[in-house]
Amino acid sequence: MSDQRPVLVVTSLYDPTADVVINELHDRDIPVMRFDSGDFPASLSVEAEITQNGIQGRISTPTRSADLAHVRALYYRRPTGFAFPHLDDQDARFAITQARYGLGGVIAALPDCLYVNHPHRIGDAEFKPAGLAAAVQAGLQIPPTLITSQPEAARTFIERHGPVIYKPLHNPAYHVDDVSCTVEIAEAAAGDIDDRVSGTAHLFQQRVPKTADVRVTAIGPHIFSVRIDSDLLDWRTDYSHLTYTPVSAPAQIEIALHDYLNHFGLLFGAFDFALDAEGQWWFLECNPSGQWYWLQNETGLPMCAALADLLERKS
């Protein structure tokens, strides 16, 4: 008898990457239930009983329902946040907290469920200081990096390690003329530093004299490496200027990547490296929820199949 345990896909309504994974799972006759945690409680409901045998109950949408005790795998891809716009601010804060720790707590504690990735592990890995420290521990080379709220420390670092770039520690969306924008990576000079630095934490990093970038997508045991050539400081600012070439990561890099993932308890990671003229791979960051499907379209690398294998729990 075939395994009829479903795969849960937790994502937003519009997610083309999740769409292709779901289609692949459907083609394999794997049951799938897709939902956005932000739909709770309007069109998503949960009934979970904590028993001596673990969590039992159901999670339901208007068209699907899943047995919480028998979930094969959960693919967690940046769902929208909880919102209660019909409540006043104080009641909304309370309801959001209960939803996060209630529904969020249930889907994070499913028995014998494979998480790609577990939402709590994603949260841990999204802290850049922790990621950089874990990279060093795994044996990866990182550029000199400073995190500070002290203007003089920033100026001293830039004078010692210049050229230096500034990058946000996390990238919430800014809305400019109702258009969602992000804060771009930019080169910083000592003369640019003023007292505004003391207003919050900032990350400064020595600029790598790179010849290319490399995006490495780790999916379970598989490593897919793509060289990205452009003349851009940050290749993500203009995809029309990019060319893509599949490459093989050095063996020691692959070992270090798996060590990094194991450190955070991740099964998926989108790693960014800068490649210098001597062939050194410089670790920049790892996004535990990073995009990857456009690289399959550009290169033909079988990333979707690898991810579906993982969620299917294929031996």
C-alpha positions as a LaTeX table, in Angstrom:
\begin{tabular}{lrrr}
\hline
Residue & $x$ (\AA) & $y$ (\AA) & $z$ (\AA) \\
\hline
Met1 & 0.00 & 0.00 & 0.00 \\
Ser2 & 1.39 & 3.41 & $-0.98$ \\
Asp3 & 2.20 & 6.02 & 1.63 \\
Gln4 & $-0.78$ & 8.41 & 1.73 \\
Arg5 & 0.59 & 10.75 & 4.38 \\
Pro6 & 0.38 & 14.32 & 3.05 \\
Val7 & 3.04 & 16.96 & 2.57 \\
Leu8 & 2.04 & 20.31 & 4.06 \\
Val9 & 3.20 & 23.38 & 2.12 \\
Val10 & 3.03 & 26.54 & 4.23 \\
Thr11 & 3.42 & 29.57 & 2.01 \\
Ser12 & 1.72 & 32.71 & 0.73 \\
Leu13 & $-1.03$ & 32.70 & $-1.89$ \\
Tyr14 & 1.34 & 33.80 & $-4.67$ \\
Asp15 & 4.48 & 31.68 & $-4.65$ \\
Pro16 & 5.57 & 30.35 & $-8.07$ \\
Thr17 & 8.38 & 28.33 & $-6.49$ \\
Ala18 & 5.98 & 26.48 & $-4.22$ \\
Asp19 & 3.69 & 25.95 & $-7.22$ \\
Val20 & 6.31 & 23.96 & $-9.16$ \\
Val21 & 7.15 & 21.83 & $-6.11$ \\
Ile22 & 3.45 & 21.08 & $-5.54$ \\
Asn23 & 3.02 & 20.16 & $-9.21$ \\
Glu24 & 5.98 & 17.79 & $-8.98$ \\
Leu25 & 4.52 & 16.15 & $-5.88$ \\
His26 & 1.12 & 15.83 & $-7.57$ \\
Asp27 & 2.79 & 14.14 & $-10.55$ \\
Arg28 & 4.19 & 11.61 & $-8.07$ \\
Asp29 & 0.74 & 11.04 & $-6.53$ \\
Ile30 & 1.90 & 12.50 & $-3.21$ \\
Pro31 & $-1.00$ & 14.08 & $-1.27$ \\
Val32 & $-0.41$ & 17.80 & $-0.69$ \\
Met33 & $-2.19$ & 20.37 & 1.46 \\
Arg34 & $-1.22$ & 23.99 & 0.89 \\
Phe35 & $-2.11$ & 26.79 & 3.26 \\
Asp36 & $-0.95$ & 30.20 & 4.42 \\
Ser37 & $-0.75$ & 30.60 & 8.18 \\
Gly38 & $-1.90$ & 34.18 & 7.61 \\
Asp39 & $-5.31$ & 32.77 & 6.59 \\
Phe40 & $-5.92$ & 31.77 & 10.20 \\
Pro41 & $-8.62$ & 31.90 & 11.46 \\
Ala42 & $-10.68$ & 33.23 & 8.53 \\
Ser43 & $-10.22$ & 30.22 & 6.22 \\
Leu44 & $-7.85$ & 28.03 & 8.20 \\
Ser45 & $-8.74$ & 26.17 & 11.37 \\
Val46 & $-6.92$ & 23.86 & 13.74 \\
Glu47 & $-8.02$ & 21.31 & 16.32 \\
Ala48 & $-5.06$ & 19.79 & 18.14 \\
Glu49 & $-5.06$ & 17.64 & 21.24 \\
Ile50 & $-1.82$ & 17.03 & 23.11 \\
Thr51 & $-1.81$ & 13.37 & 24.20 \\
Gln52 & 0.64 & 10.83 & 25.57 \\
Asn53 & 1.17 & 9.80 & 21.96 \\
Gly54 & 1.92 & 13.33 & 20.78 \\
Ile55 & $-0.19$ & 15.83 & 18.88 \\
Gln56 & $-3.43$ & 14.52 & 17.40 \\
Gly57 & $-6.12$ & 16.37 & 15.51 \\
Arg58 & $-6.67$ & 18.13 & 12.21 \\
Ile59 & $-5.78$ & 21.29 & 10.35 \\
Ser60 & $-8.32$ & 22.33 & 7.74 \\
Thr61 & $-8.94$ & 24.74 & 4.86 \\
Pro62 & $-12.25$ & 25.05 & 2.98 \\
Thr63 & $-11.08$ & 22.33 & 0.54 \\
Arg64 & $-8.48$ & 20.23 & 2.39 \\
Ser65 & $-7.88$ & 18.64 & 5.77 \\
Ala66 & $-4.84$ & 16.86 & 7.21 \\
Asp67 & $-4.36$ & 14.51 & 10.14 \\
Leu68 & $-1.74$ & 16.19 & 12.32 \\
Ala69 & $-0.48$ & 12.84 & 13.62 \\
His70 & 0.36 & 11.60 & 10.14 \\
Val71 & 2.12 & 14.37 & 8.22 \\
Arg72 & 4.93 & 13.13 & 5.99 \\
Ala73 & 6.80 & 16.44 & 5.57 \\
Leu74 & 6.30 & 20.18 & 5.88 \\
Tyr75 & 7.72 & 22.68 & 3.38 \\
Tyr76 & 7.86 & 26.11 & 5.05 \\
Arg77 & 8.27 & 29.01 & 2.61 \\
Arg78 & 7.72 & 32.50 & 3.98 \\
Pro79 & 3.99 & 32.55 & 4.73 \\
Thr80 & 2.35 & 35.87 & 5.52 \\
Gly81 & 2.01 & 36.96 & 9.11 \\
Phe82 & $-1.08$ & 36.73 & 11.27 \\
Ala83 & $-3.39$ & 39.73 & 11.07 \\
Phe84 & $-6.62$ & 40.69 & 12.81 \\
Pro85 & $-7.58$ & 44.02 & 11.18 \\
His86 & $-11.11$ & 43.91 & 12.59 \\
Leu87 & $-9.77$ & 44.17 & 16.16 \\
Asp88 & $-8.42$ & 47.20 & 17.97 \\
Asp89 & $-4.64$ & 47.35 & 18.46 \\
Gln90 & $-4.53$ & 45.80 & 21.91 \\
Asp91 & $-6.88$ & 42.93 & 21.09 \\
Ala92 & $-5.08$ & 42.35 & 17.77 \\
Arg93 & $-1.72$ & 42.06 & 19.56 \\
Phe94 & $-3.22$ & 39.49 & 21.91 \\
Ala95 & $-4.85$ & 37.50 & 19.08 \\
Ile96 & $-1.66$ & 37.53 & 16.99 \\
Thr97 & 0.36 & 36.23 & 19.93 \\
Gln98 & $-2.14$ & 33.44 & 20.60 \\
Ala99 & $-2.16$ & 32.47 & 16.92 \\
Arg100 & 1.63 & 32.44 & 16.71 \\
Tyr101 & 2.13 & 30.31 & 19.79 \\
Gly102 & $-0.99$ & 28.23 & 19.21 \\
Leu103 & $-1.17$ & 27.38 & 15.50 \\
Gly104 & 2.52 & 28.13 & 15.07 \\
Gly105 & 3.37 & 25.90 & 18.00 \\
Val106 & 1.27 & 23.04 & 16.63 \\
Ile107 & 2.78 & 23.01 & 13.13 \\
Ala108 & 6.25 & 23.18 & 14.69 \\
Ala109 & 5.68 & 20.05 & 16.79 \\
Leu110 & 4.27 & 17.46 & 14.38 \\
Pro111 & 5.35 & 13.91 & 15.18 \\
Asp112 & 7.62 & 12.10 & 12.68 \\
Cys113 & 7.42 & 15.05 & 10.28 \\
Leu114 & 10.36 & 16.08 & 8.08 \\
Tyr115 & 10.72 & 19.88 & 8.08 \\
Val116 & 12.19 & 21.76 & 5.13 \\
Asn117 & 12.95 & 23.85 & 7.04 \\
His118 & 11.65 & 23.86 & 10.59 \\
Pro119 & 10.28 & 27.38 & 11.23 \\
His120 & 12.21 & 27.75 & 14.50 \\
Arg121 & 15.47 & 26.70 & 12.83 \\
Ile122 & 14.80 & 29.21 & 10.05 \\
Gly123 & 14.45 & 31.91 & 12.69 \\
Asp124 & 17.77 & 30.94 & 14.28 \\
Ala125 & 19.60 & 30.92 & 10.94 \\
Glu126 & 18.27 & 34.29 & 9.79 \\
Phe127 & 20.52 & 36.14 & 12.27 \\
Lys128 & 23.54 & 37.22 & 10.22 \\
Pro129 & 25.96 & 37.30 & 13.19 \\
Ala130 & 25.06 & 33.70 & 14.04 \\
Gly131 & 25.40 & 32.68 & 10.39 \\
Leu132 & 28.83 & 34.26 & 10.01 \\
Ala133 & 30.04 & 32.68 & 13.25 \\
Ala134 & 28.72 & 29.27 & 12.15 \\
Ala135 & 30.47 & 29.67 & 8.79 \\
Val136 & 33.80 & 30.28 & 10.49 \\
Gln137 & 33.22 & 27.29 & 12.76 \\
Ala138 & 32.50 & 25.15 & 9.68 \\
Gly139 & 35.78 & 26.20 & 8.08 \\
Leu140 & 34.51 & 28.78 & 5.58 \\
Gln141 & 36.37 & 32.00 & 4.86 \\
Ile142 & 34.49 & 35.23 & 5.65 \\
Pro143 & 35.47 & 38.87 & 4.99 \\
Pro144 & 36.37 & 41.00 & 8.03 \\
Thr145 & 33.02 & 42.09 & 9.48 \\
Leu146 & 31.92 & 44.63 & 12.08 \\
Ile147 & 28.51 & 44.99 & 13.71 \\
Thr148 & 28.30 & 48.23 & 15.65 \\
Ser149 & 26.25 & 51.19 & 16.83 \\
Gln150 & 29.37 & 53.30 & 17.45 \\
Pro151 & 30.30 & 55.78 & 14.67 \\
Glu152 & 33.99 & 55.88 & 15.67 \\
Ala153 & 34.23 & 52.08 & 15.55 \\
Ala154 & 32.72 & 52.13 & 12.06 \\
Arg155 & 35.17 & 54.80 & 10.85 \\
Thr156 & 38.15 & 52.93 & 12.31 \\
Phe157 & 37.02 & 49.67 & 10.68 \\
Ile158 & 36.60 & 51.33 & 7.28 \\
Glu159 & 40.04 & 52.98 & 7.48 \\
Arg160 & 41.62 & 49.63 & 8.41 \\
His161 & 39.76 & 47.35 & 5.97 \\
Gly162 & 38.59 & 49.59 & 3.12 \\
Pro163 & 36.98 & 49.32 & 0.70 \\
Val164 & 34.04 & 48.42 & 2.94 \\
Ile165 & 30.37 & 47.83 & 2.19 \\
Tyr166 & 27.31 & 48.37 & 4.34 \\
Lys167 & 24.55 & 45.79 & 4.28 \\
Pro168 & 21.36 & 45.51 & 6.33 \\
Leu169 & 21.29 & 42.88 & 9.06 \\
His170 & 17.77 & 42.01 & 7.89 \\
Asn171 & 15.80 & 43.47 & 5.03 \\
Pro172 & 12.25 & 44.53 & 5.86 \\
Ala173 & 10.37 & 46.10 & 2.98 \\
Tyr174 & 10.19 & 49.88 & 2.70 \\
His175 & 7.29 & 51.36 & 0.78 \\
Val176 & 8.17 & 54.28 & $-1.51$ \\
Asp177 & 5.21 & 55.63 & $-3.49$ \\
Asp178 & 3.35 & 52.42 & $-2.60$ \\
Val179 & 6.12 & 50.32 & $-4.14$ \\
Ser180 & 7.85 & 47.75 & $-1.92$ \\
Cys181 & 11.62 & 48.37 & $-1.86$ \\
Thr182 & 14.59 & 46.97 & 0.03 \\
Val183 & 17.71 & 48.64 & 1.37 \\
Glu184 & 20.54 & 47.94 & $-1.07$ \\
Ile185 & 24.11 & 46.97 & $-0.28$ \\
Ala186 & 26.38 & 49.98 & $-0.81$ \\
Glu187 & 30.03 & 50.93 & $-0.41$ \\
Ala188 & 30.71 & 53.05 & 2.68 \\
Ala189 & 33.53 & 55.56 & 3.18 \\
Ala190 & 34.78 & 56.86 & 6.51 \\
Gly191 & 33.43 & 60.29 & 5.59 \\
Asp192 & 29.94 & 58.84 & 5.22 \\
Ile193 & 29.79 & 57.87 & 8.88 \\
Asp194 & 27.99 & 60.26 & 11.21 \\
Asp195 & 26.01 & 60.13 & 14.45 \\
Arg196 & 23.12 & 58.38 & 12.75 \\
Val197 & 25.08 & 55.13 & 13.13 \\
Ser198 & 24.39 & 55.31 & 16.87 \\
Gly199 & 20.66 & 55.00 & 16.18 \\
Thr200 & 20.70 & 51.20 & 15.67 \\
Ala201 & 22.96 & 48.27 & 14.78 \\
His202 & 24.81 & 48.32 & 11.45 \\
Leu203 & 26.85 & 45.70 & 9.59 \\
Phe204 & 30.04 & 46.73 & 7.78 \\
Gln205 & 32.11 & 44.24 & 5.82 \\
Gln206 & 35.29 & 44.39 & 3.81 \\
Arg207 & 34.47 & 44.35 & 0.09 \\
Val208 & 35.81 & 41.20 & $-1.56$ \\
Pro209 & 37.69 & 41.91 & $-4.83$ \\
Lys210 & 35.48 & 39.42 & $-6.60$ \\
Thr211 & 35.59 & 38.13 & $-10.14$ \\
Ala212 & 32.18 & 36.46 & $-9.85$ \\
Asp213 & 29.51 & 35.36 & $-7.41$ \\
Val214 & 28.43 & 31.81 & $-6.67$ \\
Arg215 & 24.97 & 30.81 & $-5.47$ \\
Val216 & 25.03 & 27.36 & $-3.87$ \\
Thr217 & 21.68 & 25.70 & $-3.21$ \\
Ala218 & 21.85 & 22.83 & $-0.73$ \\
Ile219 & 18.86 & 20.48 & $-0.80$ \\
Gly220 & 19.27 & 17.55 & 1.57 \\
Pro221 & 22.45 & 15.75 & 0.46 \\
His222 & 22.58 & 17.54 & $-2.90$ \\
Ile223 & 24.69 & 20.62 & $-3.67$ \\
Phe224 & 23.89 & 22.74 & $-6.74$ \\
Ser225 & 26.44 & 25.47 & $-7.46$ \\
Val226 & 25.96 & 28.20 & $-10.06$ \\
Arg227 & 28.54 & 30.84 & $-10.98$ \\
Ile228 & 26.91 & 34.23 & $-11.55$ \\
Asp229 & 28.86 & 36.71 & $-13.67$ \\
Ser230 & 28.04 & 40.41 & $-13.69$ \\
Asp231 & 29.66 & 43.79 & $-13.07$ \\
Leu232 & 27.36 & 44.50 & $-10.11$ \\
Leu233 & 28.21 & 44.96 & $-6.44$ \\
Asp234 & 24.99 & 43.11 & $-5.60$ \\
Trp235 & 23.82 & 40.84 & $-8.42$ \\
Arg236 & 20.26 & 40.79 & $-7.05$ \\
Thr237 & 19.71 & 44.41 & $-8.11$ \\
Asp238 & 19.50 & 43.64 & $-11.85$ \\
Tyr239 & 18.89 & 40.11 & $-13.08$ \\
Ser240 & 19.07 & 41.21 & $-16.74$ \\
His241 & 22.85 & 41.67 & $-16.40$ \\
Leu242 & 23.56 & 38.14 & $-15.17$ \\
Thr243 & 24.99 & 35.07 & $-16.86$ \\
Tyr244 & 24.86 & 31.64 & $-15.22$ \\
Thr245 & 27.26 & 28.69 & $-15.34$ \\
Pro246 & 26.90 & 25.47 & $-13.31$ \\
Val247 & 30.14 & 24.74 & $-11.44$ \\
Ser248 & 31.37 & 22.18 & $-8.93$ \\
Ala249 & 32.01 & 23.38 & $-5.41$ \\
Pro250 & 35.38 & 22.32 & $-3.96$ \\
Ala251 & 35.08 & 19.25 & $-1.76$ \\
Gln252 & 36.04 & 21.16 & 1.39 \\
Ile253 & 33.33 & 23.73 & 0.65 \\
Glu254 & 30.67 & 21.01 & 0.32 \\
Ile255 & 31.75 & 19.46 & 3.62 \\
Ala256 & 31.62 & 22.88 & 5.31 \\
Leu257 & 28.14 & 23.57 & 3.89 \\
His258 & 26.75 & 20.38 & 5.38 \\
Asp259 & 28.43 & 21.23 & 8.70 \\
Tyr260 & 26.77 & 24.66 & 8.55 \\
Leu261 & 23.34 & 23.17 & 7.85 \\
Asn262 & 23.76 & 20.61 & 10.62 \\
His263 & 24.70 & 23.40 & 13.04 \\
Phe264 & 21.31 & 25.04 & 12.50 \\
Gly265 & 19.30 & 21.86 & 11.90 \\
Leu266 & 18.49 & 22.81 & 8.29 \\
Leu267 & 17.87 & 20.62 & 5.24 \\
Phe268 & 17.80 & 23.51 & 2.76 \\
Gly269 & 19.99 & 26.57 & 2.38 \\
Ala270 & 20.73 & 29.13 & $-0.35$ \\
Phe271 & 24.36 & 30.18 & 0.15 \\
Asp272 & 26.02 & 33.21 & $-1.40$ \\
Phe273 & 29.77 & 33.30 & $-2.04$ \\
Ala274 & 32.12 & 35.80 & $-3.68$ \\
Leu275 & 34.85 & 34.29 & $-5.85$ \\
Asp276 & 38.16 & 36.18 & $-6.05$ \\
Ala277 & 40.93 & 36.07 & $-8.66$ \\
Glu278 & 42.88 & 33.44 & $-6.69$ \\
Gly279 & 39.87 & 31.11 & $-6.66$ \\
Gln280 & 39.06 & 31.67 & $-2.97$ \\
Trp281 & 35.40 & 31.19 & $-2.04$ \\
Trp282 & 34.31 & 33.89 & 0.43 \\
Phe283 & 31.13 & 33.11 & 2.40 \\
Leu284 & 28.71 & 36.02 & 2.50 \\
Glu285 & 25.44 & 34.61 & 3.84 \\
Cys286 & 22.96 & 31.76 & 3.83 \\
Asn287 & 19.24 & 32.28 & 3.36 \\
Pro288 & 17.30 & 29.33 & 4.85 \\
Ser289 & 14.27 & 30.32 & 2.76 \\
Gly290 & 16.07 & 31.56 & $-0.35$ \\
Gln291 & 14.84 & 31.47 & $-3.93$ \\
Trp292 & 16.19 & 28.79 & $-6.24$ \\
Tyr293 & 13.76 & 27.90 & $-9.02$ \\
Trp294 & 14.91 & 30.58 & $-11.46$ \\
Leu295 & 18.34 & 28.94 & $-11.44$ \\
Gln296 & 16.82 & 25.65 & $-12.58$ \\
Asn297 & 15.23 & 27.49 & $-15.50$ \\
Glu298 & 18.57 & 29.11 & $-16.36$ \\
Thr299 & 20.77 & 26.02 & $-15.99$ \\
Gly300 & 18.63 & 22.91 & $-16.14$ \\
Leu301 & 19.88 & 21.71 & $-12.75$ \\
Pro302 & 17.30 & 19.29 & $-11.25$ \\
Met303 & 16.59 & 21.23 & $-8.07$ \\
Cys304 & 12.82 & 20.73 & $-8.04$ \\
Ala305 & 13.21 & 16.96 & $-8.34$ \\
Ala306 & 15.74 & 16.96 & $-5.49$ \\
Leu307 & 13.40 & 18.94 & $-3.26$ \\
Ala308 & 10.45 & 16.71 & $-4.13$ \\
Asp309 & 12.59 & 13.64 & $-3.33$ \\
Leu310 & 13.34 & 15.17 & 0.06 \\
Leu311 & 9.70 & 15.98 & 0.83 \\
Glu312 & 8.57 & 12.58 & $-0.42$ \\
Arg313 & 11.16 & 11.13 & 1.99 \\
Lys314 & 12.44 & 9.02 & $-0.85$ \\
Ser315 & 15.27 & 6.71 & 0.14 \\
\hline
\end{tabular}
